[in-house]
Amino acid sequence: MLSAFANAFRTPDLRRKLLFVLLIVLIFRLGSQVPTPGVHVANVQACLQDVEDQGLYQLVNLFSGGALLQLTIFALGIMPYITASIILQLLVVVIPRLDTLKKEGQSGQTKITQYTRYLTLGLALLQATGIVALARAGTLLGTTCDRDLLHSDSTATFLTMVITMTAGTAVIMWLGELITDRGIGNGMSILIFCQVVATFPASLWKVQTTEGWVTFGIVMVIGLMLVAAVIFIEQAQRRIPVQYARRMVGRKMFGGSSTYIPLKVNQAGIIPVIFASSLLYLPAMAVQFNPGSSSPVIRVINDYFVGGDHPLYMATYFLLIIFFTYFYVSITFNPEEVADNMKKYGGFIPGIRAGKPTQDYLAYVLSRITFPGALYLGLISLVPLIAFALINADQNFPFGGTSILIMVGVALDTVKQIESQLQQRNYEGFLR
């Protein structure tokens, strides 16, 4: 492992890429600490020490590395881009024009990427407006903070903060694309990884200071077991063999090769968790905008869906993850399209006839393999919620389902890309 890491830095081209990624990450983390103009930094820091429940913004604050509640220039983090990407993926299935662009190859994908950028800026503008409005009203950090979070309530300060945060999101998009083009791995994924890891040590140590060494040791053991389980499931796949018949094209013979279709157990990735978390944040946000309401609906939401530790909340969260896993897999993997492409190029699954039987077989295998993947996502995501109830850990439990999935998934993908480049230069890889 250490020799492979040393070989990565001995290779000039690979060393330049790794150093470039580190430079971008440094700039990114620096921007996450610079406060937005108009923020009363001392009051914000004082309020953060008093506020214990940040569950409403837990997901967004996770993806911003804690920058959201500190109102920095990168407060929105990568969340607007993730949301925009998910929306575009869903619209590709619904809007024929976008589906046509997707099938055009690189040129069509470039246009979809451009649409994603525009939508990201629009979502960033909306989110920044809401966050600054809550900060100006004094309810961003809950009702326990009675300090002014902004120096001024003027419209000029409000617009300056909104524009700065929106521009910060545009800069984050640019930094992510720079890593993808000139560095190693997917830029957006690496930035998400950095933001999650940034809050991990402090959250881990907070468990020790608040709960003691025994609970800290239990959390570490559980965390290591979770990491091993996530690595095992993320690497697991069902390989469906595909054989290509020989065919003559002109004077050349093509085909005759064999390959396979890799169907991952976790085919949907972390997207279902983000979907379910975002959907459950909507009622909690409605409660925050109506804190003094006596409506029965608001009271039920406040009792069962705000704290995150009620069994009804856990059950709803788990079922939503399973639903969104099947939903997302169904729109990202089309058995009919795969079967048609195989038939077009002379491919077939041994023992299965080409065409409709192949489509039915792929759909059958996909539905069976998606079920354990959905259960895995649901159980991993429930770990922090169960931990709150069993060990009385606070909302900063470090081995949360979303954070552990991001850290392990991005780390595995990046290491694989570095390993492939090492193997091209006849070096031993990380995983050998």
C-alpha positions in Angstrom: 0.0 0.0 0.0 2.7 2.5 1.0 4.9 1.5 -1.9 2.0 2.0 -4.3 1.4 5.4 -2.8 5.1 6.3 -3.2 5.0 5.1 -6.9 2.0 7.4 -7.5 4.1 10.4 -6.5 7.2 9.2 -8.4 5.3 9.3 -11.7 5.5 12.9 -12.9 2.1 13.0 -14.7 0.2 11.3 -11.8 2.1 13.5 -9.3 1.0 16.7 -11.0 -2.6 15.5 -11.0 -2.6 14.6 -7.3 -1.0 17.9 -6.3 -3.5 19.7 -8.5 -6.4 18.0 -6.7 -4.9 18.9 -3.3 -4.5 22.5 -4.3 -8.2 22.7 -5.4 -9.3 21.0 -2.2 -7.2 23.6 -0.2 -8.9 26.4 -2.0 -12.3 24.8 -1.5 -11.8 24.4 2.3 -10.5 27.9 2.5 -13.7 29.3 0.9 -15.7 27.2 3.4 -14.2 29.2 6.2 -14.6 32.7 4.8 -17.8 34.4 6.2 -20.2 36.1 3.8 -20.2 39.9 3.9 -22.7 41.1 6.5 -22.5 38.1 8.9 -21.9 38.8 12.6 -19.3 36.1 13.0 -19.1 36.3 16.8 -22.8 35.9 17.3 -23.0 33.0 14.8 -20.2 31.2 16.7 -21.9 31.8 20.0 -25.2 30.5 18.8 -23.7 27.4 17.3 -22.3 26.5 20.7 -25.8 26.8 22.2 -27.7 25.0 19.5 -27.7 21.2 19.8 -30.5 20.3 17.3 -29.5 20.9 13.7 -31.5 18.0 12.3 -33.5 20.2 9.9 -30.3 21.2 8.0 -28.3 18.0 8.7 -28.1 16.8 5.1 -27.3 20.2 3.6 -24.9 21.1 6.4 -23.2 17.7 5.9 -22.6 18.5 2.2 -21.3 21.9 3.0 -18.8 20.7 5.6 -20.5 22.7 8.4 -20.3 25.9 6.3 -24.0 26.3 6.0 -24.7 27.1 9.6 -21.6 29.4 9.7 -23.0 31.4 6.7 -19.7 31.3 4.7 -19.3 32.1 1.0 -19.5 28.4 0.2 -22.4 27.9 2.6 -24.6 26.1 0.1 -21.8 23.6 -0.7 -22.4 21.1 -3.5 -26.1 20.4 -2.6 -27.6 22.7 -5.4 -25.6 20.8 -8.0 -26.6 17.4 -6.7 -30.2 18.4 -6.7 -30.0 19.8 -10.2 -28.3 16.7 -11.5 -31.0 14.5 -9.9 -33.8 16.6 -11.4 -32.2 16.5 -14.9 -31.8 12.7 -14.7 -35.5 12.4 -13.9 -36.5 14.9 -16.7 -34.5 12.9 -19.2 -37.0 10.1 -18.7 -40.0 12.4 -19.0 -39.0 14.9 -21.7 -38.4 13.4 -25.1 -36.0 16.3 -26.1 -33.7 15.5 -23.3 -33.8 11.8 -24.0 -32.8 12.6 -27.6 -29.9 14.7 -26.4 -28.7 11.9 -24.1 -28.6 9.5 -27.1 -26.6 12.0 -29.2 -23.4 11.1 -27.3 -20.8 13.7 -26.2 -22.5 16.7 -27.9 -25.8 16.0 -26.3 -24.3 15.3 -22.9 -22.5 18.7 -23.1 -25.9 20.4 -23.6 -27.4 18.5 -20.6 -24.4 19.5 -18.5 -25.0 23.1 -19.5 -28.7 22.8 -18.5 -27.5 21.3 -15.1 -25.4 24.4 -14.5 -28.2 26.8 -15.2 -30.6 24.9 -12.9 -27.9 24.7 -10.2 -27.6 28.5 -10.2 -31.4 28.8 -10.0 -31.6 26.4 -7.1 -28.7 28.1 -5.4 -30.4 31.5 -5.7 -33.6 30.1 -4.1 -31.7 28.3 -1.3 -29.6 31.3 -0.6 -32.6 33.6 -0.4 -34.3 31.2 2.1 -31.3 30.8 4.3 -30.5 34.5 4.4 -34.2 35.3 5.2 -34.1 32.8 8.1 -30.8 34.3 9.3 -32.3 37.8 9.2 -35.4 36.7 11.0 -33.2 35.0 13.7 -34.7 31.5 13.2 -31.9 29.9 11.2 -30.4 28.3 14.3 -33.7 27.7 16.0 -35.5 29.6 18.7 -32.7 29.1 21.3 -30.5 31.8 19.7 -31.6 35.4 20.6 -28.5 37.1 19.0 -28.5 39.0 15.7 -26.8 36.9 13.1 -26.4 39.8 10.7 -24.8 43.2 11.1 -27.7 44.9 9.3 -31.3 44.1 8.3 -31.0 46.3 5.2 -32.0 45.2 1.7 -28.5 45.9 0.4 -27.0 43.4 3.0 -29.6 40.8 2.1 -28.9 41.1 -1.6 -25.1 41.1 -1.1 -25.3 37.8 0.9 -27.6 36.1 -1.6 -25.4 37.1 -4.5 -22.3 36.0 -2.7 -23.6 32.6 -1.8 -24.9 32.0 -5.3 -21.6 33.0 -6.8 -19.9 30.7 -4.3 -21.9 27.8 -5.7 -20.8 28.7 -9.3 -17.2 28.7 -8.1 -17.7 25.3 -6.5 -19.0 23.9 -9.8 -16.0 25.3 -11.6 -13.6 23.8 -9.1 -15.3 20.4 -9.4 -15.0 20.5 -13.2 -11.3 21.5 -13.0 -10.6 18.3 -10.9 -12.5 16.2 -13.4 -10.6 17.6 -16.4 -7.1 17.9 -14.9 -7.0 15.8 -11.8 -7.9 12.3 -10.6 -11.5 11.1 -10.1 -14.8 12.8 -10.3 -14.5 16.4 -9.2 -17.9 16.8 -7.6 -17.6 13.5 -5.7 -14.2 14.5 -4.3 -15.5 17.9 -3.1 -18.4 16.1 -1.4 -15.9 13.7 0.2 -13.8 16.6 1.5 -16.8 18.3 3.0 -18.0 15.2 4.8 -14.5 14.3 6.0 -14.1 17.9 7.3 -16.7 17.4 10.0 -15.9 13.8 10.8 -13.0 14.2 13.3 -14.9 16.8 15.4 -18.0 14.7 15.4 -16.1 11.6 16.4 -14.3 13.4 19.3 -17.5 14.9 20.5 -18.8 11.5 21.2 -15.8 10.9 23.5 -16.2 14.2 25.3 -19.9 13.8 25.9 -20.3 10.1 26.4 -17.0 8.8 27.6 -14.4 6.3 26.4 -16.6 3.3 26.6 -19.2 4.7 24.3 -16.4 6.0 22.1 -15.0 2.5 21.8 -18.4 1.1 21.0 -18.9 3.7 18.3 -15.4 2.9 16.8 -16.2 -0.8 16.6 -19.6 -0.2 15.1 -18.0 2.2 12.6 -15.3 -0.2 11.5 -17.9 -2.9 11.0 -20.0 -0.5 9.0 -17.1 0.4 6.8 -16.3 -3.3 6.1 -20.0 -3.9 5.3 -20.2 -0.9 3.0 -17.0 -1.9 1.1 -18.4 -5.5 0.7 -21.7 -4.4 -0.6 -20.4 -1.6 -2.8 -18.0 -4.1 -4.5 -20.7 -6.8 -4.8 -22.2 -7.3 -8.3 -24.0 -9.9 -10.3 -22.2 -10.5 -13.6 -24.5 -11.7 -16.4 -22.5 -13.4 -19.1 -22.9 -12.1 -22.7 -21.7 -13.9 -25.8 -21.3 -12.2 -29.2 -21.7 -14.3 -32.3 -19.1 -14.0 -35.1 -20.2 -11.9 -38.1 -18.6 -10.8 -41.3 -18.5 -7.0 -42.1 -16.8 -6.5 -45.4 -13.6 -8.6 -45.3 -13.3 -8.5 -41.6 -14.6 -10.9 -39.0 -16.1 -9.3 -35.9 -17.6 -10.8 -32.7 -16.9 -14.1 -31.2 -16.0 -12.5 -27.8 -17.5 -12.9 -24.4 -18.1 -10.3 -21.8 -20.6 -9.6 -19.0 -23.1 -7.1 -17.8 -22.2 -6.0 -14.2 -25.3 -5.4 -12.1 -24.3 -3.9 -8.7 -26.1 -4.8 -5.6 -26.3 -1.1 -4.8 -27.2 0.0 -8.3 -28.8 3.3 -7.2 -25.8 4.6 -5.1 -26.6 7.2 -2.5 -29.4 8.9 -4.5 -32.4 7.2 -2.7 -31.0 8.3 0.7 -30.9 11.9 -0.5 -34.4 11.7 -2.0 -35.8 10.3 1.3 -34.0 12.7 3.5 -35.0 15.7 1.4 -38.7 14.6 1.3 -38.8 14.2 5.1 -37.2 17.7 5.6 -40.2 19.4 3.9 -42.6 18.8 6.9 -39.9 19.8 9.3 -39.3 23.0 7.4 -43.0 23.7 7.4 -43.0 23.5 11.2 -40.1 26.0 11.4 -41.9 28.5 9.2 -45.0 28.1 11.4 -43.5 27.8 14.9 -46.6 29.1 16.8 -49.2 27.3 14.8 -51.8 25.3 16.7 -52.9 23.3 13.7 -53.3 19.5 14.3 -51.2 18.7 11.3 -48.3 20.9 12.5 -48.5 19.4 15.9 -48.4 15.8 14.5 -45.4 16.7 12.4 -43.7 18.4 15.3 -44.2 15.3 17.5 -43.3 12.5 15.1 -41.2 13.9 12.2 -38.9 16.6 13.5 -36.8 15.0 16.2 -35.8 12.0 14.0 -35.9 9.5 16.9 -39.5 8.4 16.7 -40.3 4.9 15.4 -42.8 6.3 12.9 -40.2 8.6 11.5 -37.7 5.7 11.2 -40.3 3.4 9.5 -41.3 6.1 7.1 -37.6 6.9 6.3 -36.8 3.2 5.7 -39.8 2.7 3.4 -39.1 5.8 1.4 -35.5 4.6 0.8 -36.7 1.3 -0.5 -39.3 3.0 -2.7 -36.8 5.5 -4.2 -34.2 2.7 -4.7 -36.5 0.8 -7.0 -37.7 4.0 -8.6 -34.2 5.3 -9.4 -32.9 1.9 -10.6 -36.0 1.7 -12.9 -35.1 5.0 -14.6 -31.3 4.5 -14.8 -31.2 0.9 -16.1 -33.6 0.1 -19.0 -33.7 -3.7 -19.6 -35.5 -3.1 -22.9 -32.8 -0.8 -24.2 -30.0 -3.1 -23.1 -31.7 -6.1 -24.8 -32.2 -4.2 -28.0 -28.6 -3.1 -28.1 -27.4 -6.7 -27.5 -29.6 -8.0 -30.3 -28.4 -5.2 -32.7 -24.8 -6.2 -32.2 -25.3 -9.9 -32.2 -25.0 -10.5 -28.4 -27.0 -12.9 -26.4 -27.1 -14.4 -22.9 -26.3 -18.1 -22.9 -29.5 -20.1 -22.5 -31.7 -17.0 -23.1 -33.2 -16.1 -26.5 -32.5 -12.6 -27.8 -35.2 -9.9 -27.7 -38.1 -10.1 -25.3 -36.9 -13.1 -23.3 -33.6 -11.3 -22.7 -35.5 -8.2 -21.5 -37.6 -10.3 -19.2 -34.6 -12.0 -17.8 -32.7 -8.8 -17.1 -35.8 -7.3 -15.4 -36.1 -10.4 -13.3 -32.5 -10.4 -12.1 -32.5 -6.6 -11.6 -35.6 -6.7 -9.4 -34.1 -9.5 -7.3 -30.8 -7.9 -6.8 -32.3 -4.5 -6.1 -34.1 -5.8 -3.0 -31.0 -6.5 -0.9 -29.5 -3.3 -2.2 -32.5 -1.3 -0.9 -32.5 -3.1 2.4 -28.8 -2.3 2.7 -29.3 1.4 2.1 -32.2 1.5 4.5 -30.4 -0.3 7.3 -27.2 1.8 6.9 -29.2 5.0 6.9 -31.0 3.9 10.1 -27.8 3.4 12.0 -27.4 7.0 13.3 -31.1 7.1 14.2 -30.8 3.9 16.2 -27.6 5.1 17.8 -29.4 8.3 19.1 -31.9 6.1 20.9 -29.4 3.4 22.2 -26.4 5.4 23.3 -28.0 8.9 23.5 -25.5 10.2 21.0 -26.3 13.6 19.6 -27.1 14.6 16.0 -23.4 14.7 15.2 -23.0 10.9 15.4 -20.0 10.4 13.0 -20.8 7.1 11.3 -24.1 8.3 9.8 -25.5 6.4 6.9 -25.1 9.2 4.4 -21.6 10.2 5.5 -20.2 6.7 5.6 -21.7 5.9 2.1 -20.1 9.0 0.7 -16.7 8.5 2.3 -16.3 4.8 1.4 -17.8 5.1 -2.1 -15.8 8.1 -3.3 -12.6 6.7 -1.7 -13.0 3.4 -3.5 -13.7 5.0 -6.8 -10.7 7.4 -6.6 -8.3 4.6 -5.5 -9.4 2.5 -8.4 -8.7 5.3 -10.8 -5.2 5.8 -9.4 -4.6 2.1 -9.5 -5.6 1.9 -13.1 -3.1 4.6 -14.0 -0.4 2.9 -12.0 -1.0 -0.4 -13.8 -0.7 1.4 -17.1 2.8 2.2 -16.1 3.6 -1.3 -14.9 3.4 -0.4 -11.2 1.7 -2.4 -8.5 -1.7 -1.0 -7.6 -3.1 0.0 -4.2 -5.5 -3.0 -4.1 -2.9 -5.7 -4.9 
